[in-house]
Amino acid sequence: MLNIYFGDMPEAIYNTAVYFKNTYSDKWITAPLGKEMILDIDKSDVVSASLIESPVLGPISPLQLSGGVKTLLLIANDRKHVFNASTCGDNCAKWILKMAEDRKIVINLRHMMNFGQGEFKIRIMNNNVIAKNMYDLLVNAGELV
């Protein structure tokens, strides 16, 4: 299940770009999930662990991926830390929900992310309320951001 803490969370890693730079592994990039997220979010193809073909930037390294993809890769592969997902755009929300289908994920948000019109199950950690759709999330977490 997805668990979100809204607002200041001292244990969360806020500078996900720096953390990614110092901790990512080549296998994060070449794993099927990594390739899918990179293609979907950045519209880029993974050629190898150190080469990604971007339609905008041309050949790039993993360090030049968007902040959203870097944060998604951290969430997917580092289960010991909580990451500030405010570096992610709304286009990352479906990936966060997908990863939370089979394991507990905790993220920190400083904004209201749009998780779409469908049903979901998100625990708002600030007040321990379970939101089942965007309306529930807005009503129960709107004042927290």
The first five atom37 places (N, CA, C, CB, O) and aatype in JSON, in Angstrom:
{
  "aatype": [12, 10, 2, 9, 18, 13, 7, 3, 12, 14, 6, 0, 9, 18, 2, 16, 0, 19, 18, 13, 11, 2, 16, 18, 15, 3, 11, 17, 9, 16, 0, 14, 10, 7, 11, 6, 12, 9, 10, 3, 9, 3, 11, 15, 3, 19, 19, 15, 0, 15, 10, 9, 6, 15, 14, 19, 10, 7, 14, 9, 15, 14, 10, 5, 10, 15, 7, 7, 19, 11, 16, 10, 10, 10, 9, 0, 2, 3, 1, 11, 8, 19, 13, 2, 0, 15, 16, 4, 7, 3, 2, 4, 0, 11, 17, 9, 10, 11, 12, 0, 6, 3, 1, 11, 9, 19, 9, 2, 10, 1, 8, 12, 12, 2, 13, 7, 5, 7, 6, 13, 11, 9, 1, 9, 12, 2, 2, 2, 19, 9, 0, 11, 2, 12, 18, 3, 10, 10, 19, 2, 0, 7, 6, 10, 19],
  "atom_mask": [
    [1, 1, 1, 1, 1],
    [1, 1, 1, 1, 1],
    [1, 1, 1, 1, 1],
    [1, 1, 1, 1, 1],
    [1, 1, 1, 1, 1],
    [1, 1, 1, 1, 1],
    [1, 1, 1, 0, 1],
    [1, 1, 1, 1, 1],
    [1, 1, 1, 1, 1],
    [1, 1, 1, 1, 1],
    [1, 1, 1, 1, 1],
    [1, 1, 1, 1, 1],
    [1, 1, 1, 1, 1],
    [1, 1, 1, 1, 1],
    [1, 1, 1, 1, 1],
    [1, 1, 1, 1, 1],
    [1, 1, 1, 1, 1],
    [1, 1, 1, 1, 1],
    [1, 1, 1, 1, 1],
    [1, 1, 1, 1, 1],
    [1, 1, 1, 1, 1],
    [1, 1, 1, 1, 1],
    [1, 1, 1, 1, 1],
    [1, 1, 1, 1, 1],
    [1, 1, 1, 1, 1],
    [1, 1, 1, 1, 1],
    [1, 1, 1, 1, 1],
    [1, 1, 1, 1, 1],
    [1, 1, 1, 1, 1],
    [1, 1, 1, 1, 1],
    [1, 1, 1, 1, 1],
    [1, 1, 1, 1, 1],
    [1, 1, 1, 1, 1],
    [1, 1, 1, 0, 1],
    [1, 1, 1, 1, 1],
    [1, 1, 1, 1, 1],
    [1, 1, 1, 1, 1],
    [1, 1, 1, 1, 1],
    [1, 1, 1, 1, 1],
    [1, 1, 1, 1, 1],
    [1, 1, 1, 1, 1],
    [1, 1, 1, 1, 1],
    [1, 1, 1, 1, 1],
    [1, 1, 1, 1, 1],
    [1, 1, 1, 1, 1],
    [1, 1, 1, 1, 1],
    [1, 1, 1, 1, 1],
    [1, 1, 1, 1, 1],
    [1, 1, 1, 1, 1],
    [1, 1, 1, 1, 1],
    [1, 1, 1, 1, 1],
    [1, 1, 1, 1, 1],
    [1, 1, 1, 1, 1],
    [1, 1, 1, 1, 1],
    [1, 1, 1, 1, 1],
    [1, 1, 1, 1, 1],
    [1, 1, 1, 1, 1],
    [1, 1, 1, 0, 1],
    [1, 1, 1, 1, 1],
    [1, 1, 1, 1, 1],
    [1, 1, 1, 1, 1],
    [1, 1, 1, 1, 1],
    [1, 1, 1, 1, 1],
    [1, 1, 1, 1, 1],
    [1, 1, 1, 1, 1],
    [1, 1, 1, 1, 1],
    [1, 1, 1, 0, 1],
    [1, 1, 1, 0, 1],
    [1, 1, 1, 1, 1],
    [1, 1, 1, 1, 1],
    [1, 1, 1, 1, 1],
    [1, 1, 1, 1, 1],
    [1, 1, 1, 1, 1],
    [1, 1, 1, 1, 1],
    [1, 1, 1, 1, 1],
    [1, 1, 1, 1, 1],
    [1, 1, 1, 1, 1],
    [1, 1, 1, 1, 1],
    [1, 1, 1, 1, 1],
    [1, 1, 1, 1, 1],
    [1, 1, 1, 1, 1],
    [1, 1, 1, 1, 1],
    [1, 1, 1, 1, 1],
    [1, 1, 1, 1, 1],
    [1, 1, 1, 1, 1],
    [1, 1, 1, 1, 1],
    [1, 1, 1, 1, 1],
    [1, 1, 1, 1, 1],
    [1, 1, 1, 0, 1],
    [1, 1, 1, 1, 1],
    [1, 1, 1, 1, 1],
    [1, 1, 1, 1, 1],
    [1, 1, 1, 1, 1],
    [1, 1, 1, 1, 1],
    [1, 1, 1, 1, 1],
    [1, 1, 1, 1, 1],
    [1, 1, 1, 1, 1],
    [1, 1, 1, 1, 1],
    [1, 1, 1, 1, 1],
    [1, 1, 1, 1, 1],
    [1, 1, 1, 1, 1],
    [1, 1, 1, 1, 1],
    [1, 1, 1, 1, 1],
    [1, 1, 1, 1, 1],
    [1, 1, 1, 1, 1],
    [1, 1, 1, 1, 1],
    [1, 1, 1, 1, 1],
    [1, 1, 1, 1, 1],
    [1, 1, 1, 1, 1],
    [1, 1, 1, 1, 1],
    [1, 1, 1, 1, 1],
    [1, 1, 1, 1, 1],
    [1, 1, 1, 1, 1],
    [1, 1, 1, 1, 1],
    [1, 1, 1, 1, 1],
    [1, 1, 1, 0, 1],
    [1, 1, 1, 1, 1],
    [1, 1, 1, 0, 1],
    [1, 1, 1, 1, 1],
    [1, 1, 1, 1, 1],
    [1, 1, 1, 1, 1],
    [1, 1, 1, 1, 1],
    [1, 1, 1, 1, 1],
    [1, 1, 1, 1, 1],
    [1, 1, 1, 1, 1],
    [1, 1, 1, 1, 1],
    [1, 1, 1, 1, 1],
    [1, 1, 1, 1, 1],
    [1, 1, 1, 1, 1],
    [1, 1, 1, 1, 1],
    [1, 1, 1, 1, 1],
    [1, 1, 1, 1, 1],
    [1, 1, 1, 1, 1],
    [1, 1, 1, 1, 1],
    [1, 1, 1, 1, 1],
    [1, 1, 1, 1, 1],
    [1, 1, 1, 1, 1],
    [1, 1, 1, 1, 1],
    [1, 1, 1, 1, 1],
    [1, 1, 1, 1, 1],
    [1, 1, 1, 1, 1],
    [1, 1, 1, 0, 1],
    [1, 1, 1, 1, 1],
    [1, 1, 1, 1, 1],
    [1, 1, 1, 1, 1]
  ],
  "atom_positions": [
    [[0.85, -1.19, 0.0], [0.0, 0.0, 0.0], [0.89, 1.24, 0.0], [-0.96, 0.0, 1.23], [1.99, 1.23, 0.55]],
    [[0.4, 2.28, -0.62], [1.1, 3.56, -0.64], [0.77, 4.34, 0.62], [0.74, 4.36, -1.9], [-0.4, 4.5, 0.98]],
    [[1.81, 4.83, 1.27], [1.69, 5.66, 2.47], [2.35, 6.99, 2.17], [2.35, 4.96, 3.72], [3.5, 7.04, 1.72]],
    [[1.63, 8.08, 2.41], [2.16, 9.42, 2.11], [2.18, 10.25, 3.37], [1.33, 10.12, 1.01], [1.19, 10.33, 4.1]],
    [[3.32, 10.88, 3.62], [3.41, 11.88, 4.68], [3.52, 13.23, 3.99], [4.63, 11.62, 5.65], [4.46, 13.47, 3.23]],
    [[2.57, 14.11, 4.25], [2.56, 15.44, 3.64], [3.29, 16.44, 4.54], [1.11, 15.91, 3.38], [3.1, 16.44, 5.75]],
    [[4.11, 17.28, 3.93], [4.81, 18.33, 4.67], [6.19, 17.89, 5.11], [0.0, 0.0, 0.0], [6.74, 16.91, 4.61]],
    [[6.74, 18.65, 6.06], [8.11, 18.42, 6.52], [8.25, 17.06, 7.18], [8.53, 19.52, 7.49], [7.52, 16.73, 8.12]],
    [[9.19, 16.29, 6.68], [9.48, 14.95, 7.22], [10.99, 14.83, 7.33], [8.87, 13.81, 6.3], [11.66, 14.52, 6.35]],
    [[11.54, 15.07, 8.51], [12.99, 15.14, 8.68], [13.77, 13.94, 8.14], [13.31, 15.31, 10.12], [14.88, 14.1, 7.65]],
    [[13.2, 12.74, 8.22], [13.94, 11.56, 7.76], [13.88, 11.34, 6.26], [13.4, 10.34, 8.45], [14.57, 10.46, 5.74]],
    [[13.09, 12.11, 5.55], [12.98, 11.96, 4.09], [14.21, 12.53, 3.4], [11.71, 12.66, 3.57], [14.82, 13.5, 3.86]],
    [[14.56, 11.91, 2.29], [15.66, 12.41, 1.47], [15.05, 13.36, 0.45], [16.44, 11.23, 0.76], [14.26, 12.97, -0.4]],
    [[15.44, 14.63, 0.57], [14.88, 15.68, -0.27], [15.64, 15.88, -1.57], [14.84, 16.98, 0.49], [15.04, 16.08, -2.62]],
    [[16.95, 15.82, -1.52], [17.75, 16.04, -2.72], [17.97, 14.7, -3.4], [19.11, 16.73, -2.38], [19.04, 14.09, -3.31]],
    [[16.93, 14.25, -4.1], [16.98, 12.93, -4.71], [18.01, 12.85, -5.83], [15.62, 12.55, -5.25], [18.55, 11.77, -6.09]],
    [[18.3, 13.95, -6.51], [19.29, 13.93, -7.6], [20.67, 13.6, -7.05], [19.32, 15.28, -8.34], [21.39, 12.77, -7.63]],
    [[21.05, 14.22, -5.97], [22.38, 13.97, -5.37], [22.42, 12.55, -4.8], [22.69, 15.01, -4.25], [23.41, 11.84, -4.97]],
    [[21.35, 12.15, -4.13], [21.32, 10.8, -3.56], [21.4, 9.76, -4.68], [20.03, 10.6, -2.72], [22.12, 8.77, -4.56]],
    [[20.65, 9.97, -5.75], [20.68, 9.06, -6.9], [22.09, 8.96, -7.46], [19.7, 9.53, -8.0], [22.59, 7.86, -7.7]],
    [[22.73, 10.1, -7.66], [24.08, 10.15, -8.24], [25.05, 9.28, -7.44], [24.59, 11.59, -8.29], [25.92, 8.63, -8.01]],
    [[24.9, 9.28, -6.13], [25.84, 8.58, -5.27], [25.45, 7.16, -4.9], [26.02, 9.36, -4.03], [26.22, 6.45, -4.25]],
    [[24.25, 6.71, -5.31], [23.83, 5.38, -4.89], [23.3, 4.47, -6.0], [22.79, 5.51, -3.86], [23.21, 3.26, -5.79]],
    [[22.94, 5.01, -7.15], [22.28, 4.15, -8.14], [23.22, 3.05, -8.65], [21.77, 4.99, -9.32], [24.44, 3.17, -8.61]],
    [[22.6, 2.01, -9.12], [23.32, 0.87, -9.66], [22.95, 0.72, -11.13], [23.0, -0.44, -8.86], [21.83, 1.04, -11.54]],
    [[23.89, 0.23, -11.93], [23.62, 0.02, -13.36], [22.39, -0.87, -13.58], [24.85, -0.62, -14.03], [21.64, -0.67, -14.52]],
    [[22.21, -1.85, -12.7], [21.07, -2.78, -12.9], [19.73, -2.07, -12.73], [21.17, -3.95, -11.92], [18.72, -2.55, -13.25]],
    [[19.69, -0.95, -12.02], [18.44, -0.18, -11.9], [18.01, 0.33, -13.27], [18.6, 1.01, -10.91], [16.82, 0.37, -13.59]],
    [[18.99, 0.71, -14.08], [18.73, 1.29, -15.39], [18.32, 0.22, -16.39], [19.97, 2.04, -15.9], [17.42, 0.44, -17.21]],
    [[18.98, -0.93, -16.34], [18.75, -1.97, -17.35], [17.66, -2.98, -16.97], [20.04, -2.72, -17.59], [17.27, -3.8, -17.8]],
    [[17.17, -2.92, -15.75], [16.08, -3.81, -15.34], [14.82, -3.46, -16.14], [15.81, -3.7, -13.81], [14.64, -2.3, -16.52]],
    [[13.96, -4.42, -16.39], [12.73, -4.14, -17.16], [11.91, -2.98, -16.59], [11.87, -5.37, -17.21], [11.42, -2.14, -17.35]],
    [[11.75, -2.91, -15.27], [10.98, -1.81, -14.67], [11.66, -0.47, -14.93], [10.81, -2.03, -13.15], [10.99, 0.51, -15.27]],
    [[12.96, -0.41, -14.78], [13.7, 0.83, -15.04], [13.55, 1.28, -16.48], [0.0, 0.0, 0.0], [13.29, 2.46, -16.75]],
    [[13.7, 0.35, -17.4], [13.55, 0.68, -18.83], [12.15, 1.2, -19.13], [13.84, -0.56, -19.7], [11.99, 2.18, -19.86]],
    [[11.14, 0.55, -18.56], [9.75, 0.97, -18.78], [9.5, 2.39, -18.26], [8.78, -0.01, -18.1], [8.89, 3.21, -18.94]],
    [[9.97, 2.67, -17.05], [9.76, 3.99, -16.46], [10.5, 5.07, -17.26], [10.23, 4.0, -15.0], [9.96, 6.15, -17.49]],
    [[11.72, 4.78, -17.67], [12.51, 5.74, -18.45], [11.83, 6.04, -19.78], [13.95, 5.21, -18.69], [11.75, 7.19, -20.21]],
    [[11.33, 5.0, -20.43], [10.63, 5.19, -21.71], [9.34, 5.98, -21.52], [10.32, 3.83, -22.37], [9.05, 6.89, -22.29]],
    [[8.57, 5.65, -20.5], [7.29, 6.3, -20.28], [7.45, 7.76, -19.83], [6.49, 5.53, -19.25], [6.81, 8.65, -20.38]],
    [[8.28, 8.01, -18.85], [8.39, 9.35, -18.27], [9.28, 10.26, -19.11], [8.93, 9.27, -16.86], [8.89, 11.4, -19.4]],
    [[10.45, 9.79, -19.49], [11.4, 10.64, -20.23], [11.37, 10.4, -21.74], [12.81, 10.41, -19.72], [12.08, 11.07, -22.49]],
    [[10.55, 9.46, -22.18], [10.44, 9.13, -23.62], [11.8, 8.76, -24.19], [9.85, 10.32, -24.4], [12.1, 9.07, -25.35]],
    [[12.63, 8.1, -23.39], [14.0, 7.77, -23.78], [14.21, 6.26, -23.73], [15.01, 8.48, -22.86], [13.6, 5.55, -22.94]],
    [[15.11, 5.79, -24.61], [15.42, 4.36, -24.7], [16.75, 4.05, -24.03], [15.45, 3.9, -26.17], [17.74, 4.74, -24.24]],
    [[16.73, 3.01, -23.22], [17.96, 2.54, -22.58], [18.73, 1.7, -23.59], [17.66, 1.72, -21.27], [18.23, 0.68, -24.06]],
    [[19.94, 2.14, -23.92], [20.81, 1.41, -24.83], [21.71, 0.48, -24.01], [21.66, 2.39, -25.7], [21.91, -0.68, -24.36]],
    [[22.23, 1.02, -22.92], [23.06, 0.25, -22.0], [22.97, 0.92, -20.63], [24.55, 0.16, -22.5], [22.28, 1.92, -20.47]],
    [[23.66, 0.36, -19.66], [23.62, 0.92, -18.31], [24.15, 2.34, -18.25], [24.41, 0.04, -17.36], [23.79, 3.1, -17.35]],
    [[24.98, 2.71, -19.19], [25.57, 4.05, -19.16], [25.14, 4.93, -20.34], [27.07, 3.94, -19.14], [25.62, 6.06, -20.47]],
    [[24.26, 4.42, -21.19], [23.84, 5.19, -22.37], [22.33, 5.1, -22.56], [24.57, 4.69, -23.63], [21.76, 4.02, -22.68]],
    [[21.72, 6.27, -22.57], [20.28, 6.39, -22.79], [20.08, 7.35, -23.96], [19.52, 6.89, -21.49], [20.7, 8.4, -24.01]],
    [[19.22, 6.97, -24.86], [18.97, 7.8, -26.04], [17.72, 8.62, -25.81], [18.82, 6.92, -27.33], [16.6, 8.1, -25.76]],
    [[17.91, 9.94, -25.66], [16.82, 10.87, -25.42], [16.44, 11.57, -26.72], [17.2, 11.91, -24.34], [17.33, 12.0, -27.46]],
    [[15.14, 11.69, -27.02], [14.74, 12.38, -28.25], [15.01, 13.89, -28.18], [13.27, 12.13, -28.53], [15.05, 14.56, -29.21]],
    [[15.18, 14.4, -26.99], [15.41, 15.84, -26.81], [16.9, 16.15, -26.65], [14.65, 16.35, -25.59], [17.41, 17.07, -27.28]],
    [[17.58, 15.38, -25.81], [18.98, 15.68, -25.47], [20.0, 14.84, -26.24], [19.19, 15.46, -24.01], [21.2, 15.12, -26.18]],
    [[19.54, 13.83, -26.96], [20.46, 12.92, -27.63], [20.99, 11.89, -26.65], [0.0, 0.0, 0.0], [20.28, 11.53, -25.71]],
    [[22.21, 11.41, -26.84], [22.76, 10.41, -25.92], [23.05, 11.04, -24.55], [24.05, 9.79, -26.51], [23.73, 12.07, -24.46]],
    [[22.54, 10.42, -23.5], [22.74, 10.93, -22.15], [23.13, 9.8, -21.2], [21.47, 11.64, -21.64], [22.96, 8.62, -21.51]],
    [[23.66, 10.18, -20.07], [23.96, 9.21, -19.02], [22.77, 9.14, -18.07], [25.28, 9.6, -18.25], [21.9, 10.01, -18.12]],
    [[22.72, 8.14, -17.21], [21.63, 8.06, -16.22], [21.55, 9.31, -15.32], [21.81, 6.83, -15.35], [20.48, 9.62, -14.81]],
    [[22.65, 9.99, -15.15], [22.67, 11.2, -14.3], [21.89, 12.35, -14.92], [24.1, 11.63, -14.04], [21.56, 13.32, -14.24]],
    [[21.59, 12.25, -16.21], [20.85, 13.3, -16.9], [19.37, 12.98, -17.06], [21.46, 13.53, -18.27], [18.64, 13.72, -17.72]],
    [[18.92, 11.89, -16.45], [17.49, 11.58, -16.45], [16.74, 12.65, -15.67], [17.22, 10.17, -15.85], [17.34, 13.4, -14.89]],
    [[15.45, 12.71, -15.87], [14.63, 13.7, -15.15], [14.61, 13.38, -13.66], [13.19, 13.73, -15.72], [14.86, 12.25, -13.25]],
    [[14.29, 14.38, -12.87], [14.17, 14.19, -11.43], [13.09, 13.18, -11.08], [0.0, 0.0, 0.0], [13.23, 12.43, -10.11]],
    [[12.03, 13.15, -11.87], [10.96, 12.2, -11.63], [11.42, 10.76, -11.79], [0.0, 0.0, 0.0], [11.14, 9.91, -10.95]],
    [[12.13, 10.48, -12.88], [12.61, 9.12, -13.12], [13.62, 8.72, -12.05], [13.24, 9.0, -14.53], [13.6, 7.59, -11.56]],
    [[14.51, 9.63, -11.7], [15.5, 9.31, -10.66], [14.8, 8.95, -9.36], [16.46, 10.5, -10.44], [15.19, 7.99, -8.69]],
    [[13.79, 9.71, -9.0], [13.06, 9.44, -7.76], [12.32, 8.12, -7.85], [12.09, 10.58, -7.45], [12.31, 7.35, -6.88]],
    [[11.69, 7.84, -8.98], [11.01, 6.55, -9.15], [11.98, 5.38, -9.03], [10.31, 6.5, -10.51], [11.67, 4.37, -8.4]],
    [[13.15, 5.52, -9.62], [14.16, 4.46, -9.53], [14.63, 4.27, -8.09], [15.35, 4.78, -10.44], [14.87, 3.14, -7.66]],
    [[14.76, 5.36, -7.36], [15.12, 5.25, -5.94], [14.03, 4.53, -5.15], [15.37, 6.64, -5.34], [14.31, 3.63, -4.36]],
    [[12.78, 4.93, -5.37], [11.66, 4.29, -4.68], [11.61, 2.79, -5.0], [10.32, 4.97, -5.07], [11.36, 1.97, -4.12]],
    [[11.85, 2.45, -6.24], [11.78, 1.06, -6.68], [12.91, 0.21, -6.1], [11.82, 0.98, -8.19], [12.72, -0.97, -5.83]],
    [[14.07, 0.81, -5.91], [15.25, 0.01, -5.59], [15.84, 0.21, -4.2], [16.28, 0.28, -6.58], [16.64, -0.61, -3.76]],
    [[15.49, 1.26, -3.53], [16.03, 1.52, -2.19], [14.87, 1.48, -1.2], [16.78, 2.92, -2.12], [14.14, 2.46, -1.04]],
    [[14.7, 0.37, -0.56], [13.55, 0.17, 0.33], [13.84, 0.61, 1.76], [13.14, -1.28, 0.32], [12.98, 0.46, 2.63]],
    [[15.02, 1.13, 2.01], [15.4, 1.53, 3.37], [15.11, 3.0, 3.65], [16.86, 1.25, 3.6], [15.11, 3.41, 4.81]],
    [[14.87, 3.79, 2.63], [14.72, 5.23, 2.81], [13.37, 5.73, 2.31], [15.83, 5.95, 2.09], [12.69, 5.08, 1.52]],
    [[13.01, 6.91, 2.81], [11.81, 7.61, 2.36], [12.28, 8.75, 1.47], [10.93, 8.12, 3.58], [13.18, 9.5, 1.85]],
    [[11.66, 8.89, 0.31], [12.07, 9.91, -0.65], [10.97, 10.95, -0.84], [12.43, 9.28, -1.99], [9.78, 10.64, -0.82]],
    [[11.4, 12.19, -1.02], [10.49, 13.27, -1.33], [10.08, 13.11, -2.8], [11.14, 14.69, -1.06], [10.89, 13.31, -3.7]],
    [[8.84, 12.75, -3.02], [8.36, 12.53, -4.38], [7.82, 13.81, -5.02], [7.27, 11.47, -4.38], [7.21, 13.75, -6.09]],
    [[8.05, 14.94, -4.39], [7.65, 16.21, -5.0], [8.52, 16.57, -6.18], [7.69, 17.33, -3.97], [8.23, 17.52, -6.91]],
    [[9.61, 15.82, -6.39], [10.41, 16.0, -7.6], [9.74, 15.32, -8.79], [11.82, 15.45, -7.39], [10.18, 15.47, -9.93]],
    [[8.7, 14.57, -8.52], [7.96, 13.85, -9.57], [6.77, 14.68, -10.05], [7.48, 12.48, -9.05], [6.11, 15.35, -9.26]],
    [[6.53, 14.61, -11.32], [5.32, 15.2, -11.87], [4.17, 14.22, -11.73], [0.0, 0.0, 0.0], [4.37, 13.08, -11.3]],
    [[2.98, 14.66, -12.08], [1.8, 13.79, -12.02], [1.94, 12.56, -12.91], [0.55, 14.57, -12.41], [1.29, 11.54, -12.67]],
    [[2.79, 12.64, -13.94], [2.99, 11.49, -14.83], [3.7, 10.34, -14.11], [3.81, 11.92, -16.05], [3.74, 9.22, -14.64]],
    [[4.24, 10.58, -12.94], [4.9, 9.53, -12.15], [3.93, 8.82, -11.21], [6.05, 10.11, -11.35], [4.25, 7.76, -10.68]],
    [[2.76, 9.4, -10.99], [1.82, 8.87, -9.99], [1.43, 7.43, -10.27], [0.58, 9.73, -9.95], [1.36, 6.62, -9.34]],
    [[1.18, 7.1, -11.53], [0.76, 5.72, -11.85], [1.86, 4.72, -11.51], [0.39, 5.61, -13.33], [1.56, 3.58, -11.13]],
    [[3.12, 5.13, -11.64], [4.23, 4.23, -11.32], [4.35, 4.03, -9.81], [5.54, 4.78, -11.88], [4.65, 2.93, -9.35]],
    [[4.12, 5.09, -9.06], [4.16, 4.98, -7.6], [3.05, 4.04, -7.13], [4.02, 6.39, -6.93], [3.28, 3.17, -6.29]],
    [[1.85, 4.22, -7.68], [0.74, 3.32, -7.32], [1.03, 1.88, -7.73], [-0.57, 3.8, -7.98], [0.73, 0.94, -6.99]],
    [[1.61, 1.71, -8.9], [1.93, 0.36, -9.38], [2.92, -0.34, -8.45], [2.5, 0.43, -10.81], [2.74, -1.51, -8.11]],
    [[3.97, 0.38, -8.04], [4.96, -0.22, -7.14], [4.35, -0.55, -5.78], [6.15, 0.73, -6.96], [4.78, -1.5, -5.12]],
    [[3.35, 0.23, -5.38], [2.72, 0.02, -4.07], [1.67, -1.09, -4.08], [2.08, 1.31, -3.6], [1.1, -1.4, -3.04]],
    [[1.42, -1.7, -5.22], [0.44, -2.78, -5.3], [0.9, -4.01, -4.52], [0.19, -3.16, -6.75], [0.08, -4.72, -3.93]],
    [[2.21, -4.27, -4.53], [2.68, -5.51, -3.91], [3.64, -5.29, -2.73], [3.36, -6.34, -4.94], [4.23, -6.25, -2.23]],
    [[3.8, -4.05, -2.3], [4.64, -3.79, -1.13], [4.3, -2.44, -0.52], [6.13, -3.85, -1.51], [3.68, -1.59, -1.16]],
    [[4.71, -2.27, 0.7], [4.49, -1.0, 1.38], [5.52, 0.01, 0.87], [4.59, -1.16, 2.94], [6.72, -0.23, 0.89]],
    [[5.0, 1.15, 0.43], [5.87, 2.25, 0.01], [5.49, 3.47, 0.83], [5.73, 2.54, -1.54], [4.31, 3.78, 1.01]],
    [[6.52, 4.16, 1.33], [6.32, 5.42, 2.05], [7.02, 6.51, 1.26], [6.86, 5.33, 3.53], [8.21, 6.41, 0.96]],
    [[6.27, 7.56, 0.93], [6.86, 8.72, 0.27], [6.48, 9.98, 1.04], [6.4, 8.82, -1.22], [5.54, 9.99, 1.83]],
    [[7.23, 11.02, 0.78], [6.94, 12.34, 1.34], [6.52, 13.22, 0.18], [8.17, 12.94, 2.1], [7.13, 13.18, -0.89]],
    [[5.48, 14.03, 0.4], [5.03, 14.98, -0.62], [4.9, 16.36, -0.01], [3.69, 14.54, -1.25], [4.48, 16.51, 1.14]],
    [[5.25, 17.37, -0.79], [5.08, 18.76, -0.4], [4.02, 19.42, -1.26], [6.4, 19.52, -0.5], [3.8, 20.63, -1.17]],
    [[3.37, 18.63, -2.1], [2.3, 19.14, -2.96], [1.26, 18.03, -3.11], [2.85, 19.6, -4.35], [1.5, 16.89, -2.71]],
    [[0.14, 18.36, -3.69], [-0.91, 17.37, -3.92], [-0.69, 16.76, -5.31], [-2.35, 18.01, -3.81], [-0.92, 17.41, -6.33]],
    [[-0.24, 15.54, -5.34], [-0.02, 14.83, -6.59], [-1.37, 14.3, -7.09], [1.02, 13.67, -6.42], [-2.2, 13.87, -6.29]],
    [[-1.57, 14.34, -8.38], [-2.8, 13.84, -8.98], [-2.63, 12.36, -9.29], [-3.16, 14.64, -10.27], [-1.88, 11.99, -10.2]],
    [[-3.34, 11.52, -8.54], [-3.26, 10.08, -8.73], [-4.35, 9.56, -9.66], [-3.37, 9.38, -7.39], [-4.56, 8.35, -9.75]],
    [[-5.03, 10.45, -10.36], [-5.99, 10.06, -11.38], [-7.4, 9.86, -10.88], [0.0, 0.0, 0.0], [-7.69, 10.03, -9.7]],
    [[-8.26, 9.48, -11.8], [-9.69, 9.36, -11.52], [-10.1, 8.0, -11.0], [-10.46, 9.67, -12.75], [-11.24, 7.82, -10.58]],
    [[-9.2, 7.04, -11.03], [-9.55, 5.69, -10.6], [-9.56, 5.51, -9.09], [0.0, 0.0, 0.0], [-9.31, 6.44, -8.33]],
    [[-9.85, 4.29, -8.69], [-9.83, 3.92, -7.28], [-8.41, 3.52, -6.89], [-10.83, 2.77, -6.99], [-7.68, 2.95, -7.7]],
    [[-8.03, 3.8, -5.67], [-6.74, 3.4, -5.13], [-6.86, 3.31, -3.62], [-5.63, 4.39, -5.55], [-7.92, 3.57, -3.06]],
    [[-5.78, 2.96, -2.98], [-5.76, 2.89, -1.53], [-4.46, 3.56, -1.07], [-5.86, 1.41, -1.01], [-3.37, 3.01, -1.23]],
    [[-4.61, 4.75, -0.48], [-3.46, 5.52, 0.01], [-3.71, 5.88, 1.46], [-3.22, 6.8, -0.86], [-4.74, 6.44, 1.82]],
    [[-2.74, 5.53, 2.3], [-2.83, 5.93, 3.71], [-2.12, 7.27, 3.88], [-2.22, 4.85, 4.65], [-0.94, 7.41, 3.55]],
    [[-2.86, 8.24, 4.42], [-2.29, 9.55, 4.74], [-1.7, 9.41, 6.14], [-3.37, 10.72, 4.66], [-2.44, 9.29, 7.12]],
    [[-0.4, 9.43, 6.24], [0.27, 9.15, 7.5], [0.03, 10.24, 8.55], [1.75, 9.0, 7.26], [0.03, 9.94, 9.75]],
    [[-0.18, 11.47, 8.12], [-0.38, 12.57, 9.07], [-1.59, 12.36, 9.96], [-0.53, 13.88, 8.31], [-1.58, 12.72, 11.14]],
    [[-2.66, 11.76, 9.39], [-3.89, 11.58, 10.16], [-4.43, 10.15, 10.14], [-4.95, 12.51, 9.64], [-5.51, 9.87, 10.66]],
    [[-3.65, 9.25, 9.53], [-3.97, 7.82, 9.46], [-5.3, 7.53, 8.75], [-4.01, 7.25, 10.85], [-5.97, 6.55, 9.07]],
    [[-5.68, 8.38, 7.81], [-6.89, 8.19, 7.01], [-6.52, 7.45, 5.73], [-7.58, 9.57, 6.69], [-5.47, 7.7, 5.13]],
    [[-7.39, 6.54, 5.3], [-7.21, 5.84, 4.03], [-8.06, 6.55, 2.98], [-7.6, 4.32, 4.15], [-9.28, 6.65, 3.11]],
    [[-7.39, 7.03, 1.95], [-8.09, 7.67, 0.83], [-8.26, 6.63, -0.28], [-7.31, 8.93, 0.31], [-7.33, 5.89, -0.59]],
    [[-9.46, 6.59, -0.87], [-9.76, 5.6, -1.89], [-9.89, 6.19, -3.29], [-11.02, 4.87, -1.54], [-10.04, 5.46, -4.27]],
    [[-9.83, 7.52, -3.38], [-9.88, 8.2, -4.68], [-9.36, 9.62, -4.48], [-11.35, 8.2, -5.27], [-9.05, 10.03, -3.36]],
    [[-9.27, 10.37, -5.55], [-8.71, 11.72, -5.46], [-9.56, 12.64, -4.59], [-8.56, 12.33, -6.84], [-9.02, 13.49, -3.87]],
    [[-10.87, 12.48, -4.63], [-11.72, 13.31, -3.78], [-11.39, 13.07, -2.31], [-13.21, 13.01, -4.05], [-11.19, 14.03, -1.56]],
    [[-11.31, 11.8, -1.91], [-10.94, 11.47, -0.52], [-9.58, 12.07, -0.16], [-10.9, 9.93, -0.33], [-9.39, 12.62, 0.92]],
    [[-8.64, 11.95, -1.09], [-7.29, 12.45, -0.83], [-7.3, 13.97, -0.64], [-6.34, 12.06, -1.98], [-6.67, 14.49, 0.28]],
    [[-8.02, 14.66, -1.52], [-8.09, 16.13, -1.41], [-8.78, 16.58, -0.13], [-8.83, 16.71, -2.62], [-8.31, 17.5, 0.54]],
    [[-9.88, 15.92, 0.23], [-10.62, 16.29, 1.44], [-9.79, 16.05, 2.7], [-11.92, 15.52, 1.51], [-9.82, 16.85, 3.63]],
    [[-9.06, 14.93, 2.73], [-8.36, 14.54, 3.93], [-6.9, 14.98, 4.02], [-8.42, 13.1, 4.06], [-6.29, 14.88, 5.08]],
    [[-6.35, 15.47, 2.91], [-4.95, 15.9, 2.94], [-4.75, 17.31, 2.4], [-4.11, 14.94, 2.13], [-3.65, 17.84, 2.48]],
    [[-5.79, 17.91, 1.87], [-5.67, 19.23, 1.27], [-5.07, 20.28, 2.18], [0.0, 0.0, 0.0], [-4.29, 21.11, 1.73]],
    [[-5.42, 20.26, 3.45], [-4.92, 21.25, 4.4], [-3.49, 20.95, 4.87], [-5.84, 21.32, 5.61], [-2.87, 21.78, 5.53]],
    [[-2.98, 19.8, 4.53], [-1.64, 19.4, 4.99], [-0.52, 19.93, 4.11], [-1.55, 17.89, 5.06], [0.64, 19.96, 4.53]],
    [[-0.86, 20.33, 2.91], [0.18, 20.82, 1.98], [0.18, 22.33, 1.91], [-0.02, 20.23, 0.57], [0.98, 22.92, 1.18]]
  ]
}
